[in-house]
């Protein structure tokens, strides 16, 4: 089969999946947080080179409001499910990719390895945010036609933790 260069617009839409408001109780108030992700956009992919050509970085932003009188650190751990498969589609064609928790792209983001976002020392009666990164990579040697490849519907879960733990839980 003849390989063709696919000058494709490749993107992975995580935005709608990561708008997950959560709340943690605190004595005399609460800590309320929301999570938003940017869309991870891959560059044009060239299947002829046989190497991973696109190495984008995505951003997850955690914003928290502390209405309590206690300084609190909040950590949000995001887990990426293994299903559905990590593949962007253009009609019947698919380009697989992987997501990673580190910029060297050696630790795959999955059900075990999480992306952690921490707001250290969130002041009492304050709002603050922290941005955390995740990283994408398309493995080489995928023979696909040119087109716009997208995926939505990745299952993302998360857990909150607070330090100190508010009396109402976290």
URFEN-V122759 format. One record per pair of residues at least 12 apart in sequence whose C-alpha atoms are under 10 Angstrom apart, sorted by the first residue. I is the first residue (numbers start at 1). J is the second residue. Records with the same first field share a line. If there is no record, write none. Layout:
I = J + J
//
This chain:
1 = 143
2 = 48 + 143
3 = 46 + 47 + 48 + 49 + 141 + 142 + 143 + 144 + 145
4 = 46 + 47 + 48 + 143 + 144 + 145 + 146
5 = 44 + 45 + 46 + 47 + 48 + 49 + 143 + 144 + 145 + 146
6 = 44 + 45 + 46 + 47 + 48 + 142 + 143 + 144 + 145 + 146 + 147 + 148
7 = 43 + 44 + 45 + 46 + 47 + 145 + 146 + 147 + 148
8 = 42 + 43 + 44 + 45 + 46 + 90 + 144 + 145 + 146 + 147 + 148 + 149
9 = 41 + 42 + 43 + 44 + 45 + 146 + 147 + 148 + 149 + 150
10 = 40 + 41 + 42 + 43 + 44 + 45 + 54 + 88 + 89 + 90 + 95 + 138 + 147 + 148 + 149 + 150 + 151
11 = 39 + 40 + 41 + 42 + 43 + 44 + 56 + 88 + 89 + 148 + 149 + 150 + 151 + 152
12 = 38 + 39 + 40 + 41 + 42 + 58 + 86 + 87 + 88 + 97 + 136 + 149 + 150 + 151 + 152 + 153 + 154
13 = 37 + 38 + 39 + 40 + 41 + 88 + 150 + 151 + 152 + 153 + 154
14 = 36 + 37 + 38 + 39 + 40 + 58 + 59 + 60 + 151 + 152 + 153 + 154 + 155 + 156
15 = 35 + 36 + 37 + 38 + 39 + 40 + 59 + 60 + 152
16 = 36 + 37 + 38 + 39 + 152 + 153 + 154
17 = 35 + 36 + 37 + 152 + 153 + 154 + 155 + 156 + 157
18 = 34 + 35 + 36 + 37 + 38 + 60 + 61 + 78 + 154 + 155 + 156 + 157 + 158
19 = 34 + 35 + 36 + 37 + 60 + 61 + 62
20 = 33 + 34 + 35 + 36 + 62 + 156 + 157 + 158
21 = 33 + 34 + 35 + 36 + 62 + 63 + 64
22 = 34 + 35 + 64 + 76 + 158 + 159 + 160 + 170
23 = 64 + 65 + 160 + 169 + 170
24 = 64 + 66 + 74 + 160 + 161 + 162 + 165 + 166 + 167 + 168 + 169 + 170
25 = 66 + 67 + 68 + 162 + 165 + 166 + 167 + 168 + 169 + 170
26 = 66 + 67 + 68 + 69 + 70 + 72 + 162 + 164 + 165 + 166 + 167 + 168 + 169 + 170
27 = 67 + 68 + 69 + 70 + 165 + 166 + 167 + 168 + 169
28 = 67 + 68 + 69 + 70 + 166 + 167 + 168
29 = 66 + 67 + 68 + 69 + 70 + 124 + 125 + 166 + 168
30 = 64 + 65 + 66 + 67 + 68 + 69 + 70 + 124 + 125 + 166 + 168 + 169 + 170
31 = 64 + 65 + 66 + 67 + 68 + 70 + 72 + 73 + 74 + 122 + 124 + 125 + 126 + 127 + 162 + 166 + 170
32 = 63 + 64 + 65 + 66 + 67 + 127 + 170
33 = 62 + 63 + 64 + 65 + 66 + 74 + 76 + 127 + 128 + 129 + 160
34 = 61 + 62 + 63 + 64 + 65 + 76 + 129
35 = 60 + 61 + 62 + 63 + 64 + 76 + 78 + 117 + 129 + 130 + 131 + 158
36 = 59 + 60 + 61 + 62 + 63 + 131
37 = 58 + 59 + 60 + 61 + 62 + 131 + 132 + 133 + 134
38 = 57 + 58 + 59 + 60 + 61 + 133
39 = 57 + 58 + 59 + 60
40 = 56 + 57 + 58 + 59 + 99 + 134 + 135 + 136
41 = 54 + 55 + 56 + 57 + 58 + 136 + 150
42 = 54 + 55 + 56 + 57 + 58 + 97 + 136 + 137 + 138 + 149 + 150
43 = 55 + 56 + 138
44 = 146 + 147 + 148
45 = 95 + 138 + 139 + 140 + 142 + 144 + 146
46 = 140 + 141 + 142 + 143 + 144 + 145 + 146
47 = 139 + 140 + 141 + 142 + 143 + 144 + 145 + 146
48 = 140 + 141 + 142 + 143 + 144
49 = 140 + 141 + 142
50 = 139 + 140 + 141 + 142 + 143
51 = 138 + 139 + 140 + 141 + 142
52 = 97 + 137 + 138 + 139 + 140 + 141 + 142
53 = 137 + 138 + 139 + 140
54 = 97 + 136 + 137 + 138 + 139 + 140
55 = 99 + 103 + 104 + 105 + 135 + 136 + 137 + 138 + 139
56 = 99 + 103 + 134 + 135 + 136 + 137 + 138
57 = 99 + 100 + 102 + 103 + 133 + 134 + 135 + 136 + 137
58 = 99 + 131 + 132 + 133 + 134 + 135 + 136
59 = 131 + 132 + 133 + 134 + 135
60 = 78 + 115 + 116 + 117 + 130 + 131 + 132 + 133 + 134
61 = 117 + 129 + 130 + 131 + 132 + 133
62 = 74 + 75 + 76 + 117 + 118 + 119 + 128 + 129 + 130 + 131 + 132
63 = 119 + 127 + 128 + 129 + 130 + 131
64 = 119 + 122 + 126 + 127 + 128 + 129 + 130
65 = 122 + 123 + 124 + 125 + 126 + 127 + 128 + 129
66 = 122 + 123 + 124 + 125 + 126 + 127 + 128
67 = 123 + 124 + 125 + 126 + 127
68 = 123 + 124 + 125 + 126 + 166
69 = 123 + 124 + 125 + 126
70 = 121 + 122 + 123 + 124 + 125 + 164 + 166
71 = 120 + 121 + 122 + 123 + 124 + 125 + 126 + 163 + 164
72 = 119 + 120 + 121 + 122 + 123 + 124 + 162 + 163 + 164 + 165 + 166
73 = 118 + 119 + 120 + 121 + 122 + 123 + 161 + 162 + 163 + 164 + 165
74 = 117 + 118 + 119 + 120 + 121 + 122 + 160 + 161 + 162 + 163 + 164 + 165 + 170
75 = 116 + 117 + 118 + 119 + 120 + 130 + 159 + 160 + 161 + 162 + 163
76 = 114 + 115 + 116 + 117 + 118 + 119 + 158 + 159 + 160 + 161 + 162
77 = 113 + 114 + 115 + 116 + 117 + 118 + 157 + 158 + 159 + 160 + 161
78 = 109 + 110 + 111 + 112 + 113 + 114 + 115 + 116 + 117 + 156 + 157 + 158 + 159 + 160
79 = 109 + 110 + 111 + 112 + 113 + 114 + 115 + 116 + 155 + 156 + 157 + 158 + 159
80 = 99 + 108 + 109 + 110 + 111 + 112 + 113 + 114 + 115 + 154 + 155 + 156 + 157 + 158
81 = 109 + 110 + 111 + 112 + 154 + 155 + 156 + 157
82 = 109 + 110 + 111 + 154 + 155 + 156
83 = 110 + 153 + 154 + 155 + 156
84 = 151 + 152 + 153 + 154 + 155
85 = 97 + 98 + 151 + 154
86 = 98 + 99 + 151 + 152 + 154
87 = 138 + 149 + 150 + 151 + 152 + 154
88 = 148 + 149 + 150 + 151 + 152
89 = 147 + 148 + 149 + 150 + 151 + 152
90 = 144 + 145 + 146 + 147 + 148 + 149 + 150 + 151
91 = 147 + 148 + 149 + 150
93 = 143 + 144 + 145 + 146 + 147 + 149
94 = 142 + 143 + 144 + 145 + 149 + 150 + 151
95 = 138 + 139 + 140 + 142 + 143 + 144 + 145 + 149 + 150 + 151
96 = 137 + 138 + 139 + 140 + 142
97 = 136 + 137 + 138 + 139 + 140
98 = 110 + 135 + 136 + 137 + 138 + 139
99 = 134 + 135 + 136 + 137 + 138
100 = 113 + 114 + 115 + 133 + 134 + 135 + 136 + 137
101 = 113 + 114 + 115 + 116 + 132 + 133 + 134 + 135 + 136
102 = 115 + 133 + 134 + 135 + 136
103 = 133 + 134 + 135 + 136
104 = 135
105 = 134 + 135 + 136 + 137
107 = 135
108 = 134 + 135 + 136
109 = 134 + 135 + 136
110 = 156
111 = 156 + 157
114 = 134 + 157 + 158
115 = 132 + 133 + 134 + 158
116 = 132 + 133 + 134 + 158 + 159 + 160
117 = 129 + 130 + 131 + 132 + 133 + 160
118 = 130 + 131 + 132 + 160 + 161 + 162
119 = 131 + 162
120 = 162 + 163
121 = 163 + 164
//
